[in-house]
Amino acid sequence: MARRISAKPAPALPPPLPTREQVLAFVSEAKERVGKREIAKAFGIKGAAKIELKQLLKAIEEEGALERGRGGLASSGRLPPVVLADIRSRDRHGDFLAFPVEWNGEGKPPAIVLQPPRGSRKAARPAPGIGDRALVRVERDGEGYTGCVIKVIGKNRAEIIGVYRAGAQGGRIVPVEKRAQGREILIPPGEEGEARDGDLVSVSLERETRFGLPRGRVRERLGSLGSEKAVSLIALHLHNIPHVFSEATLAEADAVEPATLKGREDWRDRPLLTIDPPDAKDHDDAVMAEADPDPKNPGGFVVTVAIADVSAYVRPGSNLDREALERGNSVYFPDRVVPMLPERISNDLCSLREGEDRPAIAVRMTVAADGVKRGHSVHRVMMRSRAKLSYSQAQAAIDGRPDDATGPLLEPALRPLWAAYAALKTARDRRGPLALDLPERKVLLTPDGQVDRVIVPERLDAHRLIEEFMIQANVAAAETLEAARHVLIYRVHDEPALEKMRVLGEVLASVGVKLPKEGALRPDLFNRILRAVEGTEHATFINEVVLRSQAQAVYAAENLGHFGLNLRRYAHFTSPIRRYADLIVHRALVTACRLGPGGLPDTSVGELAQIGETISAAERRAMAAERETIDRLIAAHLADRIGATFAGQIAGVTRAGLFIKLAETGADGFVPVSQLGADYFRHEEGRHALVGERTGETFRLGDPVEVRLVEAAPVAGALRFELLSEGRTRAGARPGKAPGKKPGGQPFKAAAPGRPPGIRNTGTRHRGSRR
């Protein structure tokens, strides 16, 4: 039998190398950078052919069509999927524009339009801002790029905000931050961009040298300092405060339909009133009170607080919601308000205007004659404000001077309000919240945006009434959500730290006041201290020291109580137009009380904790911006009074010198320690004092002094003084006029960090918003 011989198949030919065009197409379509291994696998390249592929890739790279970076190859001139980028500005739609830190393509690096995070959970991340450096996930969008921030890495420290001063050989930048005063930046010709003399600009440092001025390049023109709102413009950009709504958000606000009576109780016939400052543009709370008809509550009252129902219009996950969270709160400057929500919402649909139907969420509280709350209920209503009154207008009516508006309301509405407040005040006095006496000042501007004068507004019972009603409504909101076992954001204020109490005890001992060492730490302990020094020369000093001993109030998802108000639970509910925390509480009440649509979606404590951190940071940002704007306005106001003398008080003590608060305007300025005299002054932190080693001459927090204005830097909001008063002697005598002191001629020195807060703008009511 013959053997059958089977022929072996011929070996398969290796696949041909891909062409240059095929390689470029593959790399271009890849979602991330690719390496030789991924390309070989895609085209079936094996064995020795990989050497040829490597040579092909090297040739394409050398001709510039491909670029190698961390993670592999990418098309030249194209951004990888994830880049490190600096957020520099906004586009005309209000979206952030980021630019890659590294760029090897031709021309300028491309802009990446940052999209807001999708979904309420992602929105809880800390919001990026101009000047931030971030990891960005990038997608191609036509000829450009869009992106989403993965993580904020930190500030681009090379970016500086300043005023451009044009010159014959280029220009210079005068930084607006106090710590950068005296450190101008040279802008070479051609690097000024679109900046003109006097413009506020953003600058990146290009090079620093050991000798001469550092060099920079103008990145963006932010606005003209010749405008009437120039001073607040500095603060907005310096603190990265969003102030331009995106077109998508504005369109969403414009498309909102007014709420109807459906699903609401009809309260339009109830005598609810708004009581606000005379210049208030939005009215987010209304109040009323009446005698309780229940015979079981003799002398008691039914107190109602109705709050604009923002949750009816701003839904979770919407553009309105995302921008509100990014802003965190409205910011109030003397020359403008930067609202948390567009005016269509804040000043129109959610403003409780006189005589117009408005949706509200109301808390109805039953109060006993001694001010103790017996119960409360939450309602979703349609209301109609009976009248819009100012604080002084309502107070004048109660004091026997009614006008045409308040006369008809005196007996049916105003007197019941004051009677109910008297009962609540009795309970408040028993509760004993912290009672600091540190009056706030208000800056009044001229029509062209200049300082007219600074006043201390009179504190009226009308202010205290509204404040106490709001506090009680906030407590009721927190109690309702706790009873329903629903998550919420609390307004918490922790008790003072032990170290701060130790320092306070040392300060009190220096003025002959003892700090009790036994018993629970309660606000009344501090109130007893304040009463002990009331009317003495130490009163202001001790009020300041007690304030500095307190913790800072913040927003949190876990309840720590509110030490300053002496309350076990407290949440912000009464200002959802201008505080995002209040909007969260509104939504939670809608869900917990089954009041209809617009409630809080399923949210974890962890997610609320992130939101709390975000809006607490936004609040601190707003406070700093408001304070610095006041400083700049006052510095400009005093710039033409160089050499004038002023009465003041030592408002801060550091090793670098003394901060002085002027009695006339409340402005803060600095006296360098080098100007205090020939002695060597030692900073005694526990005593809040500078003490001369040889003479014992002492300058202490709270001491009254006389100073001469030596220098004013309006752009930075900085003032430098010469001290005309002597310090305390070893025996503790009060300072007097120091004979023979002459103005110092040294250049301006930047204020040291840790400056105490200056005067705050009280032009728009805060109603305990920062308690």
LINMO-V653221 format. One record per residue. N is the residue number from 1. PSI is psi in radians with two decimals (none if undefined). NEAR is the number of other ideal C-beta (glycine too) atoms within 12 Angstrom. D_CENTER is the distance of its C-alpha to the mean C-alpha in Angstrom with 2 decimals. Layout:
[[N,PSI,NEAR,D_CENTER] [N,PSI,NEAR,D_CENTER]]
//
This chain:
[[1,2.32,3,99.08] [2,2.50,4,97.02] [3,2.40,5,93.59] [4,2.18,6,90.68] [5,2.11,6,88.44] [6,2.33,6,84.83] [7,2.38,6,83.20] [8,2.42,6,79.81] [9,2.53,6,77.01] [10,2.46,6,76.06] [11,2.45,6,72.83] [12,2.42,8,69.77] [13,2.43,8,68.65] [14,2.54,17,65.13] [15,2.53,19,62.62] [16,2.69,14,62.32] [17,2.50,26,59.38] [18,2.66,25,56.69] [19,2.91,14,56.68] [20,-0.77,19,54.04] [21,-0.65,13,52.75] [22,-0.71,21,52.61] [23,-0.83,34,50.57] [24,-0.67,29,48.06] [25,-0.74,19,47.79] [26,-0.82,31,47.20] [27,-0.69,35,44.49] [28,-0.64,21,42.78] [29,-0.24,16,42.76] [30,2.53,25,41.52] [31,-0.28,18,38.00] [32,3.03,23,37.49] [33,2.57,27,39.34] [34,2.72,30,42.92] [35,-3.09,25,45.53] [36,-0.65,30,49.34] [37,-0.79,17,49.79] [38,-0.64,22,47.93] [39,-0.73,31,49.89] [40,-0.74,28,53.18] [41,-0.71,17,52.62] [42,-0.61,21,51.77] [43,0.13,28,55.00] [44,0.51,18,57.21] [45,2.23,29,57.83] [46,2.87,17,59.56] [47,-2.38,12,61.58] [48,-0.35,13,62.69] [49,-0.35,22,61.07] [50,-0.50,23,57.69] [51,-0.73,16,58.84] [52,-0.67,22,59.48] [53,-0.73,36,56.08] [54,-0.73,22,54.44] [55,-0.65,17,56.39] [56,-0.80,31,55.38] [57,-0.67,35,51.67] [58,-0.68,18,52.01] [59,-0.74,17,53.78] [60,-0.65,32,51.13] [61,-0.71,26,48.41] [62,-0.54,14,50.39] [63,-0.08,15,50.73] [64,0.05,16,46.92] [65,-0.40,26,46.72] [66,2.63,35,45.00] [67,2.48,29,42.51] [68,2.36,24,42.19] [69,-3.02,27,38.91] [70,2.09,16,37.51] [71,-0.09,18,38.79] [72,-2.65,24,41.71] [73,2.63,34,42.61] [74,2.80,36,40.84] [75,2.37,29,41.93] [76,2.36,24,41.51] [77,0.22,24,38.79] [78,2.40,33,37.05] [79,2.51,37,33.81] [80,2.96,38,34.22] [81,-0.54,26,32.59] [82,2.22,26,29.82] [83,2.75,39,28.51] [84,2.14,32,26.14] [85,2.67,39,24.15] [86,2.27,40,21.61] [87,2.00,41,19.05] [88,-0.53,40,19.64] [89,-2.97,33,19.00] [90,2.67,31,19.22] [91,-3.07,22,22.51] [92,-0.28,12,23.62] [93,-0.10,21,22.69] [94,0.00,28,19.00] [95,2.57,35,19.60] [96,2.53,38,18.61] [97,2.19,32,21.63] [98,2.66,44,22.47] [99,2.36,34,25.55] [100,2.48,32,27.67] [101,-0.68,23,27.87] [102,2.35,17,31.66] [103,2.11,25,33.83] [104,0.05,22,37.64] [105,3.13,22,38.43] [106,2.60,12,39.72] [107,-2.84,9,37.58] [108,2.65,13,33.80] [109,2.48,26,31.73] [110,2.66,27,30.88] [111,2.53,32,27.47] [112,2.06,41,26.10] [113,2.01,33,24.34] [114,2.24,42,21.77] [115,2.53,29,22.11] [116,2.63,34,19.54] [117,2.55,28,20.63] [118,2.32,15,23.26] [119,2.61,19,23.17] [120,-0.50,29,20.73] [121,-0.79,21,21.34] [122,-0.49,22,20.46] [123,-0.23,34,17.31] [124,-0.20,33,16.06] [125,2.62,27,15.82] [126,2.29,29,12.62] [127,2.42,36,12.06] [128,2.89,39,13.43] [129,2.99,37,12.38] [130,2.32,37,14.56] [131,-0.21,33,16.07] [132,2.61,29,16.19] [133,2.30,29,19.70] [134,2.71,37,20.60] [135,2.24,28,23.69] [136,2.29,38,24.43] [137,2.15,27,27.20] [138,2.46,36,29.06] [139,2.52,23,31.46] [140,2.33,23,33.84] [141,1.56,17,33.35] [142,-2.14,9,36.39] [143,-0.08,11,36.35] [144,-2.81,19,32.68] [145,2.52,32,30.26] [146,2.80,27,27.50] [147,2.92,37,25.50] [148,2.33,31,23.10] [149,2.19,37,20.87] [150,-0.79,22,22.54] [151,2.37,19,20.40] [152,2.10,29,17.84] [153,-0.66,23,19.90] [154,-3.02,19,17.59] [155,2.54,21,16.82] [156,1.67,30,19.74] [157,-0.28,15,20.37] [158,-0.09,24,22.90] [159,2.32,38,20.54] [160,2.45,38,19.94] [161,2.30,42,18.55] [162,3.13,42,21.13] [163,2.25,45,23.55] [164,2.24,42,26.83] [165,1.99,27,30.03] [166,2.58,21,33.12] [167,3.02,17,36.37] [168,-0.63,9,39.93] [169,1.12,13,39.51] [170,-2.70,24,36.09] [171,-3.10,34,32.95] [172,2.70,30,30.41] [173,2.24,45,26.65] [174,1.89,37,25.10] [175,2.59,35,21.79] [176,-0.25,43,18.90] [177,2.47,32,17.54] [178,-0.70,35,19.35] [179,-0.25,21,20.54] [180,0.12,30,22.26] [181,2.45,29,24.05] [182,0.03,21,27.77] [183,1.31,28,27.41] [184,2.78,27,28.19] [185,2.30,40,28.68] [186,2.28,31,31.87] [187,1.88,37,31.81] [188,2.74,23,35.38] [189,2.38,16,37.08] [190,-0.18,12,36.21] [191,0.14,27,32.79] [192,-0.14,30,30.95] [193,-2.28,27,30.57] [194,0.14,16,29.93] [195,2.45,33,28.40] [196,2.84,20,30.08] [197,2.24,22,30.23] [198,0.00,23,27.12] [199,2.59,34,24.84] [200,2.22,39,21.37] [201,2.81,44,21.88] [202,2.29,41,20.79] [203,2.41,44,23.48] [204,2.37,32,24.75] [205,2.18,28,27.01] [206,-0.62,22,30.43] [207,2.41,17,32.41] [208,2.44,18,32.33] [209,2.80,12,35.62] [210,-0.49,7,36.96] [211,2.50,6,38.16] [212,-3.13,12,36.72] [213,2.57,25,33.36] [214,2.65,27,31.37] [215,2.56,25,31.71] [216,3.09,37,29.11] [217,2.33,32,28.87] [218,2.12,41,26.69] [219,-0.62,37,24.91] [220,2.42,33,23.34] [221,2.11,27,23.49] [222,-0.39,39,20.08] [223,3.01,30,21.45] [224,2.35,21,23.65] [225,0.00,33,22.80] [226,-0.13,17,25.59] [227,2.81,19,23.58] [228,-0.29,21,22.53] [229,0.53,26,18.81] [230,-0.63,32,19.02] [231,-0.78,43,16.95] [232,-0.43,40,13.67] [233,-0.68,36,14.85] [234,-0.84,42,14.70] [235,-0.65,42,11.06] [236,-0.80,37,10.29] [237,-0.59,42,12.61] [238,-0.59,37,12.06] [239,0.19,36,8.50] [240,0.81,37,9.67] [241,2.08,42,7.66] [242,2.29,37,10.31] [243,0.07,33,12.14] [244,2.07,28,15.63] [245,2.51,33,16.77] [246,2.74,29,19.54] [247,-0.59,19,23.04] [248,-0.69,21,23.44] [249,-0.75,35,20.56] [250,-0.69,22,21.89] [251,-0.68,18,25.36] [252,-0.71,27,24.44] [253,-0.73,33,23.04] [254,-0.47,20,26.18] [255,-0.14,18,28.42] [256,2.34,26,27.30] [257,2.44,14,30.21] [258,2.50,20,29.87] [259,2.66,30,30.33] [260,3.13,15,33.84] [261,-0.22,20,35.53] [262,2.21,15,36.51] [263,0.21,20,35.46] [264,2.65,28,34.19] [265,2.51,26,35.80] [266,1.81,19,36.85] [267,0.39,30,35.39] [268,-0.25,24,35.81] [269,0.04,14,38.42] [270,2.53,28,36.39] [271,1.04,30,35.37] [272,2.40,43,31.59] [273,2.63,44,29.82] [274,2.37,44,26.38] [275,1.96,48,25.61] [276,3.05,36,22.71] [277,2.69,30,22.18] [278,-0.40,18,24.74] [279,0.23,22,22.34] [280,2.38,31,20.32] [281,-0.48,27,20.42] [282,2.53,37,19.55] [283,1.77,42,21.21] [284,0.00,50,20.06] [285,2.52,47,22.27] [286,2.63,46,25.96] [287,2.73,52,28.18] [288,2.78,38,31.89] [289,2.62,38,34.26] [290,2.72,27,37.98] [291,2.44,24,40.66] [292,2.11,28,41.22] [293,-0.15,12,44.66] [294,2.09,18,45.21] [295,-0.31,9,48.07] [296,-0.07,13,46.75] [297,1.10,22,43.72] [298,2.32,14,45.42] [299,0.10,20,43.16] [300,3.10,30,40.16] [301,2.74,40,37.60] [302,1.99,32,35.87] [303,2.27,45,32.24] [304,2.29,41,30.37] [305,2.03,50,26.68] [306,2.26,44,26.13] [307,2.39,49,22.74] [308,2.31,48,22.35] [309,1.38,49,23.18] [310,-0.50,49,20.47] [311,-0.32,43,21.90] [312,-0.40,38,25.02] [313,-0.56,37,23.49] [314,1.77,40,20.61] [315,2.58,27,22.46] [316,2.39,33,21.39] [317,-0.11,25,21.65] [318,2.95,32,21.72] [319,-0.71,35,19.99] [320,-0.75,42,18.14] [321,-0.77,38,16.99] [322,-0.73,39,15.98] [323,-0.58,37,13.83] [324,-0.72,49,12.23] [325,-0.69,45,11.42] [326,-0.70,43,10.18] [327,-0.65,43,7.66] [328,-0.68,43,7.03] [329,2.85,43,6.82] [330,2.67,41,8.21] [331,2.28,39,7.16] [332,2.02,38,10.21] [333,2.80,39,12.18] [334,-0.48,41,15.86] [335,-0.08,36,17.16] [336,2.87,29,15.20] [337,2.29,33,12.85] [338,1.77,38,10.93] [339,2.71,41,11.76] [340,-0.51,46,10.85] [341,2.64,48,14.64] [342,2.71,39,17.42] [343,-0.53,23,19.29] [344,-0.59,27,22.26] [345,-0.96,45,20.49] [346,-0.70,38,18.21] [347,-0.06,25,20.71] [348,-1.46,25,23.89] [349,-0.53,34,24.66] [350,0.14,45,22.24] [351,2.15,36,22.61] [352,1.31,47,25.30] [353,2.59,27,27.46] [354,2.24,23,30.59] [355,0.13,16,33.65] [356,2.50,25,32.08] [357,2.26,24,32.06] [358,2.43,42,28.68] [359,2.53,46,27.96] [360,2.76,52,26.33] [361,2.16,52,26.06] [362,2.53,43,27.63] [363,2.15,44,28.18] [364,2.00,35,31.58] [365,2.32,44,32.14] [366,2.15,30,35.53] [367,2.38,41,35.50] [368,2.98,25,38.53] [369,-0.47,23,39.81] [370,0.15,22,38.35] [371,-0.04,28,34.83] [372,2.30,22,35.02] [373,2.25,34,33.75] [374,-0.38,24,36.68] [375,2.97,23,35.01] [376,2.88,29,32.64] [377,2.72,27,32.49] [378,2.38,39,30.01] [379,2.55,32,31.05] [380,2.08,37,30.10] [381,2.94,37,31.45] [382,2.14,32,32.03] [383,2.96,42,31.65] [384,1.93,28,32.38] [385,2.27,35,30.87] [386,-0.60,32,33.80] [387,2.68,35,32.09] [388,1.93,31,28.96] [389,2.66,40,29.01] [390,2.85,28,27.02] [391,-0.87,33,26.65] [392,-0.58,25,29.31] [393,-0.81,30,31.55] [394,-0.71,39,31.65] [395,-0.71,30,32.15] [396,-0.68,23,34.94] [397,-0.76,33,36.74] [398,-0.58,30,36.75] [399,0.11,18,37.96] [400,0.26,13,40.88] [401,1.06,15,39.73] [402,2.68,23,39.11] [403,-2.95,21,38.93] [404,-0.56,13,40.10] [405,-0.71,22,36.99] [406,-0.37,33,36.76] [407,-0.93,19,40.52] [408,-0.30,17,41.29] [409,-0.12,31,38.29] [410,-0.97,28,39.05] [411,-0.80,18,41.41] [412,-0.39,21,40.37] [413,-0.89,35,36.57] [414,-0.79,38,35.30] [415,-0.72,26,37.76] [416,-0.62,30,37.18] [417,-0.81,44,33.42] [418,-0.62,32,34.11] [419,-0.75,28,36.78] [420,-0.66,38,34.51] [421,-0.68,37,31.83] [422,-0.69,27,34.61] [423,-0.80,38,35.34] [424,-0.58,40,31.73] [425,-0.61,25,31.40] [426,-0.79,21,34.49] [427,-0.66,30,32.91] [428,-0.76,31,29.65] [429,-0.65,19,31.79] [430,-0.67,15,33.62] [431,-0.64,29,30.48] [432,1.02,22,29.34] [433,2.87,29,25.53] [434,2.25,35,24.18] [435,1.23,26,25.11] [436,2.53,27,23.47] [437,1.43,22,24.57] [438,1.55,30,21.94] [439,2.51,20,21.87] [440,2.63,28,18.93] [441,2.75,32,19.81] [442,2.28,31,19.37] [443,2.19,41,19.88] [444,2.29,25,22.40] [445,2.72,29,22.93] [446,2.93,16,26.17] [447,-0.45,9,26.70] [448,0.21,14,26.30] [449,0.17,27,22.83] [450,2.78,24,24.17] [451,2.18,36,23.69] [452,-0.96,19,26.42] [453,2.92,19,25.90] [454,2.25,32,23.63] [455,2.81,20,24.52] [456,1.81,21,23.95] [457,2.51,27,24.17] [458,2.37,17,26.78] [459,1.99,19,25.70] [460,2.81,24,27.86] [461,-0.50,26,29.10] [462,-0.69,35,27.69] [463,-0.81,28,24.13] [464,-0.62,29,25.18] [465,-0.91,38,26.94] [466,-0.73,42,24.04] [467,-0.77,33,21.79] [468,-0.66,41,24.57] [469,-0.73,46,25.29] [470,-0.70,43,21.71] [471,-0.79,42,21.83] [472,-0.66,43,25.18] [473,-0.67,45,24.08] [474,-0.72,45,21.21] [475,-0.77,39,23.86] [476,-0.68,41,26.28] [477,-0.78,47,24.00] [478,-0.73,41,23.52] [479,-0.70,32,27.28] [480,-0.78,35,28.25] [481,-0.64,36,26.47] [482,-0.73,23,27.80] [483,-0.59,19,31.25] [484,0.01,22,31.10] [485,0.75,12,29.99] [486,2.50,31,27.12] [487,2.67,33,23.94] [488,2.98,44,20.67] [489,2.11,46,17.21] [490,2.73,41,17.56] [491,1.92,46,15.41] [492,2.57,34,16.97] [493,1.83,33,17.53] [494,2.80,23,20.08] [495,2.79,25,22.85] [496,2.59,29,22.95] [497,2.68,17,24.20] [498,-0.67,15,27.89] [499,-0.70,14,27.41] [500,-0.61,26,25.24] [501,-0.64,26,27.94] [502,-0.78,18,30.59] [503,-0.71,25,29.00] [504,-0.73,36,28.63] [505,-0.68,26,32.31] [506,-0.72,23,33.34] [507,-0.79,36,31.58] [508,-0.69,32,33.14] [509,-0.56,19,36.50] [510,-0.32,28,36.37] [511,0.25,31,36.44] [512,0.39,16,38.94] [513,2.32,28,36.78] [514,2.44,18,37.22] [515,2.05,30,34.60] [516,2.37,19,36.30] [517,-0.02,14,36.76] [518,2.80,8,37.86] [519,2.88,10,36.49] [520,2.61,11,33.30] [521,1.92,26,29.96] [522,2.79,23,28.86] [523,-0.55,30,26.89] [524,-0.50,23,30.31] [525,-0.79,32,31.13] [526,-0.62,38,28.43] [527,-0.64,25,29.52] [528,-0.67,23,33.08] [529,-0.79,37,32.03] [530,-0.66,32,30.24] [531,-0.58,21,33.36] [532,-0.51,23,35.58] [533,0.01,27,34.09] [534,2.28,19,33.53] [535,-0.02,12,35.35] [536,3.00,19,35.99] [537,-0.27,21,34.96] [538,-0.03,30,32.70] [539,-0.91,25,30.63] [540,-0.74,31,27.56] [541,-0.83,38,27.79] [542,-0.63,39,27.97] [543,-0.74,32,25.15] [544,-0.76,33,22.88] [545,-0.69,44,24.34] [546,-0.72,40,24.02] [547,-0.76,29,20.30] [548,-0.34,31,19.92] [549,-0.23,36,22.03] [550,2.65,29,19.69] [551,2.90,25,17.57] [552,2.34,26,13.83] [553,2.43,32,13.28] [554,3.04,31,11.80] [555,2.36,44,12.62] [556,2.70,36,15.86] [557,-0.21,34,18.90] [558,2.44,19,21.31] [559,2.13,27,22.02] [560,0.03,23,22.00] [561,3.04,27,22.34] [562,1.77,35,20.54] [563,-0.83,32,22.23] [564,-0.69,36,21.04] [565,-0.11,34,22.24] [566,0.89,31,25.15] [567,2.47,35,24.78] [568,-0.56,19,25.84] [569,2.46,30,23.60] [570,2.35,42,20.59] [571,2.59,48,18.33] [572,2.11,48,16.01] [573,-0.36,53,18.28] [574,-0.01,49,18.36] [575,1.03,45,15.52] [576,-0.26,48,15.55] [577,-0.58,47,15.18] [578,0.07,46,11.54] [579,2.19,46,10.46] [580,-0.55,45,11.53] [581,-0.72,47,12.83] [582,-0.62,46,15.22] [583,-0.69,52,16.48] [584,-0.77,51,17.41] [585,-0.69,52,19.27] [586,-0.85,51,21.01] [587,-0.69,45,22.23] [588,-0.69,42,23.42] [589,-0.70,47,25.36] [590,-0.74,39,26.91] [591,-0.87,30,28.16] [592,-0.61,26,29.26] [593,0.09,29,31.04] [594,1.00,14,32.45] [595,0.12,31,31.25] [596,-2.76,25,31.63] [597,2.86,22,29.60] [598,0.27,33,25.84] [599,3.14,30,25.56] [600,2.16,34,23.61] [601,2.94,26,25.47] [602,1.96,17,26.87] [603,2.36,29,23.92] [604,2.85,16,24.32] [605,-0.65,21,22.68] [606,-0.71,16,21.68] [607,-0.71,27,19.89] [608,-0.60,37,17.99] [609,-0.70,25,17.18] [610,-0.75,28,15.64] [611,-0.73,46,13.55] [612,-0.75,39,12.53] [613,-0.71,26,11.51] [614,-0.83,37,9.52] [615,-0.43,42,7.50] [616,-0.72,33,7.39] [617,-0.69,31,6.03] [618,-0.65,38,3.24] [619,-0.77,36,3.20] [620,-0.68,25,4.44] [621,-0.76,30,3.16] [622,-0.74,41,2.92] [623,-0.75,31,5.76] [624,-0.74,28,7.28] [625,-0.75,39,7.52] [626,-0.78,44,8.96] [627,-0.77,36,11.15] [628,-0.56,42,12.43] [629,-0.73,46,13.31] [630,-0.78,41,15.30] [631,-0.72,49,16.95] [632,-0.70,45,18.07] [633,-0.77,46,19.45] [634,-0.70,43,21.33] [635,-0.72,40,22.66] [636,-0.66,35,24.03] [637,-0.59,34,25.47] [638,-0.01,37,27.31] [639,-0.49,25,28.41] [640,0.25,14,31.83] [641,0.54,25,32.45] [642,2.31,20,33.14] [643,-0.23,19,35.74] [644,2.66,24,34.87] [645,2.59,25,34.68] [646,2.58,33,32.10] [647,2.48,22,31.93] [648,-2.88,37,28.97] [649,2.51,37,28.01] [650,2.00,41,27.12] [651,-0.12,43,23.45] [652,2.54,39,23.21] [653,2.15,43,25.89] [654,2.98,30,25.88] [655,-0.36,22,28.85] [656,-0.32,25,28.05] [657,-2.80,34,28.40] [658,2.42,46,27.13] [659,2.31,44,24.07] [660,2.30,47,25.34] [661,2.15,42,23.75] [662,2.42,36,25.97] [663,-0.57,23,27.38] [664,-0.77,28,27.77] [665,-0.22,36,24.28] [666,0.11,40,22.10] [667,2.60,42,21.38] [668,2.42,40,21.05] [669,3.11,48,23.58] [670,2.44,50,25.34] [671,1.94,48,28.96] [672,2.54,31,30.04] [673,-0.46,29,32.23] [674,-0.30,24,35.00] [675,0.04,35,35.35] [676,-0.33,40,36.01] [677,-3.04,28,39.70] [678,-0.26,13,42.35] [679,2.84,21,41.56] [680,2.07,18,39.53] [681,2.23,33,36.46] [682,2.35,23,35.28] [683,2.03,28,31.78] [684,1.70,24,32.24] [685,-0.71,23,28.90] [686,-0.54,23,30.22] [687,-0.06,29,31.36] [688,0.92,37,28.36] [689,2.72,36,31.05] [690,2.24,40,32.78] [691,2.23,31,36.52] [692,2.24,25,39.37] [693,-0.64,17,41.70] [694,-0.82,13,44.85] [695,-0.38,21,44.38] [696,0.07,23,41.93] [697,2.30,32,40.06] [698,2.33,37,36.68] [699,2.07,46,33.38] [700,2.61,40,31.19] [701,2.28,41,27.78] [702,-0.21,42,28.29] [703,2.38,42,31.49] [704,2.44,33,32.18] [705,2.90,40,32.99] [706,2.37,29,34.09] [707,2.79,46,32.77] [708,2.35,33,33.66] [709,2.14,37,31.20] [710,-0.69,35,32.28] [711,2.53,33,29.71] [712,2.32,31,26.67] [713,1.55,35,24.46] [714,-0.69,32,22.53] [715,-0.66,38,20.84] [716,-0.24,39,19.37] [717,0.57,41,18.98] [718,2.46,41,21.48] [719,2.46,45,24.54] [720,2.31,40,27.50] [721,2.79,46,29.90] [722,2.31,37,33.39] [723,2.21,44,34.08] [724,-0.12,34,37.12] [725,2.59,36,37.34] [726,2.76,28,39.11] [727,3.11,37,37.64] [728,2.59,32,38.99] [729,3.08,17,42.42] [730,-0.48,14,43.46] [731,-0.13,10,44.60] [732,0.27,21,41.11] [733,2.64,16,41.95] [734,2.63,22,39.18] [735,2.60,30,38.46] [736,-2.98,19,40.44] [737,2.30,19,40.90] [738,1.94,23,41.70] [739,2.53,9,44.75] [740,0.08,8,45.23] [741,2.41,25,41.70] [742,2.70,14,41.07] [743,2.41,21,38.04] [744,2.62,27,37.08] [745,0.26,12,37.31] [746,2.69,18,35.28] [747,2.78,15,32.65] [748,2.34,29,29.02] [749,2.35,30,27.42] [750,2.55,27,23.76] [751,2.45,37,21.90] [752,2.73,23,21.83] [753,2.79,14,18.76] [754,0.26,20,17.78] [755,2.35,30,17.71] [756,2.76,31,16.99] [757,2.47,29,14.41] [758,-2.80,39,16.02] [759,2.62,37,16.41] [760,2.61,35,13.70] [761,2.04,43,14.05] [762,0.39,31,15.79] [763,-0.52,32,17.19] [764,2.32,35,15.67] [765,2.53,38,16.16] [766,-0.40,33,13.70] [767,0.90,39,16.68] [768,0.35,33,15.56] [769,-0.37,39,12.24] [770,0.38,31,11.05] [771,none,34,14.50]]
//
